[in-house]
Amino acid sequence: MHEIFKSYLTGQIKLTNEQWQLVFRLWKPTVTKRGEVLLQKGKVSHNTYFVVKGCLGIFLSGDDGHEYTRFLVFEGKFGSAFPSFTTRKPSAASILSIEASQILLLNYRDHQYLLDHIPGWERLFRINLEKEYIYSIQRIESLISMDAKRRYEILLEQNPKLIQRLPSKIVAGYLGISQETLSRLKSKK
């Protein structure tokens, strides 16, 4: 798993062999089962994740028990319940392994250590954070300004495998629509 991680980071950061060894020691390889809960709502998020293979979902639960998909974290992406991870306060979100996954996890203390002791790590973190922030804003804007049909069309254009790969419940939650609406949209294509 570490070699895939190194391959992903190569070109974004230059590290010595000793620095890579430190990074590998702190990012712990973990295998998750489908449906495994990595973080429960109301608990403090102690880890951030890098998905080597599989998919993690970050979900919010409404008072009615309905789940809303905040983020999906696929291969080659970082993910966490970032507000909780950063503020050290209980999370409003849960993290679930949607598929059996191979992930690397980094705890908060080790995350801070890398930021303080590995030249370029803070820049790498900032650049990835900026990309995810822009993606989040674009997603929020689409939920506010586009109808269900247009959001579905964009998802088909940008990531058609997501629709095939994930259960309809999760895709619908990600699009901010009901499963019934998703089913109607799929049948029209």
SERO-4910 file (N, C-alpha, C, O; in steps of 0.05 Angstrom, whole numbers):
BEGIN
 pado doro    nc1    nc2    nc3   cac1   cac2   cac3    cc1    cc2    cc3    oc1    oc2    oc3
  Met    A     16    -24      0      0      0      0     17     25      0     10     45    -12
  His    A     40     24     14     57     47     16     68     55    -11     72     79    -17
  Glu    A     74     35    -28     86     41    -54     65     56    -72     73     74    -87
  Ile    A     40     49    -70     19     63    -85     17     92    -74     14    111    -90
  Phe    A     18     95    -48     18    121    -35     41    138    -45     38    161    -52
  Lys    A     65    126    -45     89    140    -54     86    149    -83     93    171    -91
  Ser    A     76    131   -100     72    137   -128     52    160   -131     57    177   -148
  Tyr    A     31    161   -115     12    183   -116     25    209   -109     20    230   -121
  Leu    A     42    209    -88     54    233    -78     78    243    -94     85    266    -93
  Thr    A     91    225   -109    114    232   -124    106    254   -144     86    250   -159
  Gly    A    122    275   -146    115    297   -163    101    320   -147    101    343   -155
  Gln    A     89    312   -124     77    332   -107     96    341    -84     94    363    -73
  Ile    A    114    322    -77    132    328    -55    158    312    -60    157    289    -70
  Lys    A    180    324    -52    206    310    -54    216    303    -26    219    321    -10
  Leu    A    220    277    -21    229    268      5    254    251      2    258    238    -18
  Thr    A    270    251     23    293    233     24    283    206     31    260    202     39
  Asn    A    300    186     28    292    158     36    284    157     65    265    143     73
  Glu    A    299    171     82    293    171    111    266    184    116    250    174    133
  Gln    A    260    206    102    234    218    105    211    200     96    190    199    108
  Trp    A    215    186     73    195    167     64    190    145     85    168    137     90
  Gln    A    212    136     97    209    115    118    192    125    141    176    111    152
  Leu    A    197    151    149    180    163    170    151    164    162    133    157    177
  Val    A    146    173    138    119    175    127    106    147    128     83    145    136
  Phe    A    120    127    118    109    100    117    103     89    146     84     75    150
  Arg    A    121     96    164    117     87    192     92    100    205     78     87    220
  Leu    A     86    125    198     64    139    210     37    133    197     16    132    210
  Trp    A     37    130    170     12    123    156      9     93    158     23     77    145
  Lys    A    -11     84    174    -15     55    180    -33     42    160    -55     51    155
  Pro    A    -24     20    147    -41      5    129    -63     -9    144    -58    -21    165
  Thr    A    -87     -8    133   -110    -20    145   -129    -31    123   -131    -19    102
  Val    A   -141    -53    129   -161    -64    111   -188    -63    125   -190    -70    148
  Thr    A   -208    -53    111   -235    -51    123   -254    -69    108   -250    -76     85
  Lys    A   -275    -77    122   -297    -93    111   -318    -74    100   -321    -51    109
  Arg    A   -333    -83     81   -356    -68     71   -375    -63     94   -383    -82    109
  Gly    A   -383    -38     97   -401    -31    118   -388    -24    145   -402    -18    164
  Glu    A   -362    -26    147   -348    -21    172   -349      9    178   -344     26    161
  Val    A   -356     15    203   -357     43    212   -330     51    222   -319     39    240
  Leu    A   -319     72    210   -293     82    219   -296    105    239   -278    110    255
  Leu    A   -318    119    237   -324    141    256   -354    143    260   -369    144    241
  Gln    A   -362    143    285   -391    147    291   -396    177    296   -380    191    308
  Lys    A   -419    186    287   -428    213    292   -427    217    322   -434    200    338
  Gly    A   -417    241    330   -416    248    359   -389    241    372   -384    249    394
  Lys    A   -372    227    357   -345    220    367   -325    239    354   -330    249    332
  Val    A   -302    243    367   -281    260    356   -266    243    335   -259    220    339
  Ser    A   -261    255    312   -246    242    290   -217    243    297   -205    265    298
  His    A   -205    220    301   -176    219    308   -158    213    284   -134    215    286
  Asn    A   -171    206    261   -155    197    238   -163    211    213   -186    220    209
  Thr    A   -143    213    195   -149    221    167   -140    196    151   -124    180    160
  Tyr    A   -152    194    127   -148    169    111   -138    176     83   -144    197     72
  Phe    A   -124    156     72   -117    156     43   -128    130     32   -120    109     43
  Val    A   -144    131     12   -156    106      1   -138     95    -21   -133    108    -41
  Val    A   -127     72    -16   -111     58    -36   -129     43    -55   -125     43    -79
  Lys    A   -149     29    -44   -169     14    -60   -195     14    -45   -195      8    -21
  Gly    A   -217     20    -59   -243     19    -46   -256     46    -45   -249     64    -61
  Cys    A   -274     49    -26   -289     74    -24   -298     78      5   -309     60     18
  Leu    A   -294    102     15   -304    111     41   -326    131     36   -325    147     17
  Gly    A   -346    132     54   -367    152     52   -368    168     77   -365    157     99
  Ile    A   -372    193     75   -375    211     98   -404    220     97   -413    233     78
  Phe    A   -419    213    118   -448    216    118   -458    234    142   -446    234    163
  Leu    A   -479    248    136   -494    263    157   -521    249    160   -532    238    141
  Ser    A   -531    248    185   -558    237    190   -577    259    198   -570    275    216
  Gly    A   -600    259    185   -620    278    193   -636    269    217   -633    246    226
  Asp    A   -651    287    229   -667    279    252   -687    257    246   -695    242    263
  Asp    A   -694    255    220   -713    234    211   -699    208    206   -712    188    198
  Gly    A   -673    206    210   -658    182    206   -647    179    177   -633    160    171
  His    A   -655    198    160   -646    197    132   -616    204    131   -607    222    144
  Glu    A   -601    189    115   -572    194    112   -567    211     87   -579    207     66
  Tyr    A   -549    230     90   -541    248     68   -511    244     63   -495    245     82
  Thr    A   -504    238     39   -476    233     32   -462    260     28   -467    274      9
  Arg    A   -444    265     47   -428    290     45   -405    288     25   -401    305      8
  Phe    A   -390    266     28   -368    262     10   -364    232      5   -372    215     21
  Leu    A   -353    226    -18   -345    199    -25   -315    201    -30   -305    218    -45
  Val    A   -300    183    -19   -271    183    -21   -262    157    -35   -262    136    -23
  Phe    A   -253    161    -59   -244    138    -76   -214    136    -76   -200    151    -63
  Glu    A   -204    117    -92   -176    112    -94   -160    137   -101   -169    153   -117
  Gly    A   -138    140    -87   -120    163    -93   -129    189    -80   -119    210    -87
  Lys    A   -148    187    -61   -158    212    -48   -155    210    -18   -154    188     -6
  Phe    A   -152    233     -6   -152    236     23   -180    242     33   -196    254     18
  Gly    A   -186    234     57   -212    240     68   -212    238     99   -197    223    110
  Ser    A   -230    254    111   -234    253    140   -259    268    146   -271    280    129
  Ala    A   -267    266    171   -288    284    181   -273    309    189   -268    314    213
  Phe    A   -265    325    169   -246    346    173   -252    366    195   -233    373    210
  Pro    A   -276    376    198   -281    395    220   -274    383    247   -262    396    264
  Ser    A   -282    358    252   -276    345    277   -246    339    280   -235    343    301
  Phe    A   -234    329    258   -206    323    259   -189    347    266   -169    345    281
  Thr    A   -197    370    255   -182    395    259   -187    408    286   -169    417    300
  Thr    A   -213    409    294   -221    424    318   -219    406    343   -219    417    366
  Arg    A   -217    380    340   -217    360    362   -244    360    377   -245    354    400
  Lys    A   -265    367    363   -292    367    374   -308    344    361   -301    334    340
  Pro    A   -330    336    374   -346    314    363   -356    319    335   -362    342    327
  Ser    A   -356    298    319   -363    300    291   -393    300    286   -408    285    299
  Ala    A   -402    316    268   -430    316    259   -434    293    238   -457    286    232
  Ala    A   -412    283    228   -413    263    207   -403    236    217   -390    234    238
  Ser    A   -410    215    202   -400    188    206   -383    181    182   -387    192    160
  Ile    A   -364    163    186   -349    153    163   -353    123    162   -350    108    181
  Leu    A   -359    113    138   -366     85    133   -349     75    109   -346     89     89
  Ser    A   -340     51    112   -326     38     89   -348     27     71   -360      6     78
  Ile    A   -354     40     49   -376     31     31   -369      5     18   -386    -12     13
  Glu    A   -344      2     11   -334    -23     -1   -312    -34     17   -301    -19     33
  Ala    A   -306    -59     14   -282    -70     27   -259    -53     16   -256    -50     -8
  Ser    A   -243    -42     34   -223    -23     25   -196    -28     36   -193    -40     58
  Gln    A   -176    -18     22   -148    -17     32   -142     12     36   -143     28     17
  Ile    A   -136     19     61   -132     48     67   -107     51     83    -97     32     95
  Leu    A    -97     75     83    -75     83    101    -88    103    120   -103    121    111
  Leu    A    -82    101    146    -93    121    165    -71    134    180    -50    122    186
  Leu    A    -75    159    186    -56    176    200    -71    189    223    -91    203    219
  Asn    A    -61    185    248    -75    198    270    -67    228    272    -48    237    260
  Tyr    A    -83    242    288    -80    271    290    -52    279    299    -40    297    288
  Arg    A    -41    266    320    -15    273    330      7    269    309     24    286    306
  Asp    A      5    247    294     25    242    273     22    261    250     41    268    237
  His    A     -3    268    244     -9    288    224      6    315    231     19    327    214
  Gln    A      3    323    256     16    348    265     47    345    263     61    364    256
  Tyr    A     57    321    270     86    316    269     96    320    240    117    332    236
  Leu    A     82    308    221     90    310    193     90    339    184    108    348    170
  Leu    A     69    354    191     67    382    184     91    398    195    101    416    182
  Asp    A    100    391    219    121    406    232    149    397    224    168    413    225
  His    A    152    372    215    179    361    212    187    352    184    210    346    178
  Ile    A    168    351    166    174    343    138    171    367    120    149    376    115
  Pro    A    194    377    110    192    400     92    174    393     68    177    373     55
  Gly    A    156    411     62    138    407     40    112    394     47     93    394     31
  Trp    A    110    381     70     85    366     77     62    386     82     39    380     74
  Glu    A     68    409     94     47    428     98     37    439     72     12    443     69
  Arg    A     54    443     52     46    453     26     29    431     12      9    438      0
  Leu    A     38    406     13     23    384      2     -5    383     14    -25    380     -1
  Phe    A     -7    385     40    -33    385     54    -50    408     45    -74    404     39
  Arg    A    -39    432     43    -54    455     35    -64    453      6    -87    459      1
  Ile    A    -48    443    -12    -56    440    -40    -79    420    -42    -99    426    -56
  Asn    A    -77    398    -28    -99    378    -29   -124    389    -16   -146    384    -25
  Leu    A   -121    404      6   -143    416     19   -157    437      1   -181    438      0
  Glu    A   -141    453    -13   -153    472    -32   -169    459    -54   -191    468    -61
  Lys    A   -158    437    -65   -173    422    -86   -200    412    -75   -220    415    -88
  Glu    A   -199    400    -51   -224    390    -40   -243    412    -32   -268    408    -34
  Tyr    A   -233    435    -24   -250    457    -18   -265    467    -43   -289    472    -42
  Ile    A   -250    470    -64   -262    479    -90   -283    458    -99   -305    466   -107
  Tyr    A   -276    433    -97   -296    412   -104   -321    414    -87   -343    412    -97
  Ser    A   -317    419    -61   -340    422    -43   -358    446    -50   -382    443    -50
  Ile    A   -345    468    -56   -361    492    -64   -376    486    -90   -400    493    -92
  Gln    A   -363    473   -109   -377    467   -134   -401    448   -129   -422    451   -141
  Arg    A   -397    429   -111   -418    410   -105   -441    425    -91   -465    420    -98
  Ile    A   -435    442    -72   -456    457    -58   -471    475    -78   -496    476    -78
  Glu    A   -456    488    -96   -469    505   -116   -488    488   -134   -509    498   -142
  Ser    A   -479    464   -141   -497    447   -158   -522    439   -143   -544    438   -155
  Leu    A   -520    433   -118   -543    426   -102   -563    449    -99   -587    445    -97
  Ile    A   -552    474    -99   -569    497    -95   -581    506   -122   -604    514   -123
  Ser    A   -565    505   -143   -573    518   -168   -582    499   -191   -592    509   -211
  Met    A   -579    473   -188   -587    455   -209   -609    436   -200   -611    429   -177
  Asp    A   -625    428   -220   -645    408   -213   -633    380   -213   -610    377   -221
  Ala    A   -648    361   -204   -639    333   -201   -628    322   -228   -608    308   -228
  Lys    A   -643    328   -249   -635    317   -275   -608    327   -283   -591    311   -293
  Arg    A   -603    353   -280   -577    364   -288   -554    353   -270   -533    347   -280
  Arg    A   -559    350   -244   -538    339   -226   -532    310   -235   -508    302   -235
  Tyr    A   -552    295   -242   -548    267   -251   -532    267   -277   -514    251   -280
  Glu    A   -539    285   -296   -525    286   -322   -495    292   -317   -478    281   -330
  Ile    A   -490    311   -299   -462    318   -294   -447    294   -282   -424    289   -289
  Leu    A   -460    280   -264   -447    257   -252   -442    236   -273   -421    223   -273
  Leu    A   -460    232   -291   -456    213   -314   -433    221   -331   -417    204   -340
  Glu    A   -430    247   -336   -408    258   -352   -381    255   -338   -361    246   -350
  Gln    A   -380    262   -312   -355    264   -298   -347    238   -285   -323    232   -282
  Asn    A   -366    222   -276   -359    197   -262   -380    176   -265   -393    169   -245
  Pro    A   -383    165   -289   -404    145   -293   -401    119   -277   -420    106   -271
  Lys    A   -376    112   -271   -371     88   -256   -382     90   -228   -389     69   -216
  Leu    A   -384    114   -217   -395    117   -190   -423    107   -189   -431     93   -170
  Ile    A   -439    112   -210   -467    103   -211   -468     73   -213   -486     61   -201
  Gln    A   -450     61   -227   -450     32   -230   -438     18   -206   -446     -4   -198
  Arg    A   -420     31   -193   -404     19   -171   -418     19   -144   -415      1   -128
  Leu    A   -433     40   -139   -444     44   -112   -474     38   -111   -488     41   -131
  Pro    A   -484     30    -88   -513     26    -85   -529     52    -90   -520     74    -85
  Ser    A   -553     48   -101   -570     71   -108   -575     89    -85   -576    114    -88
  Lys    A   -578     78    -61   -583     94    -37   -561    115    -33   -566    138    -27
  Ile    A   -536    106    -37   -513    124    -33   -511    145    -56   -506    168    -51
  Val    A   -515    136    -80   -515    154   -103   -536    175   -100   -532    199   -104
  Ala    A   -560    167    -92   -582    186    -89   -576    206    -67   -580    230    -70
  Gly    A   -565    196    -45   -557    214    -23   -536    234    -31   -536    257    -23
  Tyr    A   -517    225    -48   -496    242    -58   -507    264    -77   -498    286    -76
  Leu    A   -527    257    -92   -540    276   -111   -561    293    -97   -570    313   -108
  Gly    A   -568    286    -72   -588    302    -57   -616    297    -68   -632    315    -68
  Ile    A   -621    272    -77   -647    265    -87   -657    239    -74   -641    225    -61
  Ser    A   -682    232    -79   -692    207    -68   -684    184    -86   -676    188   -109
  Gln    A   -685    160    -76   -679    136    -92   -699    133   -115   -692    124   -137
  Glu    A   -724    141   -110   -744    140   -131   -737    158   -154   -740    151   -178
  Thr    A   -729    183   -148   -721    202   -169   -697    191   -184   -696    193   -209
  Leu    A   -678    180   -170   -654    168   -183   -663    146   -202   -653    144   -225
  Ser    A   -681    129   -194   -691    107   -210   -704    118   -235   -700    107   -257
  Arg    A   -720    139   -233   -733    151   -256   -712    163   -276   -714    159   -300
  Leu    A   -692    176   -264   -671    188   -281   -655    166   -296   -649    169   -320
  Lys    A   -649    144   -282   -635    122   -295   -651    110   -318   -641    103   -338
  Ser    A   -677    107   -314   -695     95   -334   -697    112   -359   -704    101   -380
  Lys    A   -693    138   -357   -695    156   -380   -670    156   -397   -670    166   -419
  Lys    A   -648    145   -387   -623    145   -401   -620    120   -419   -600    117   -433
***
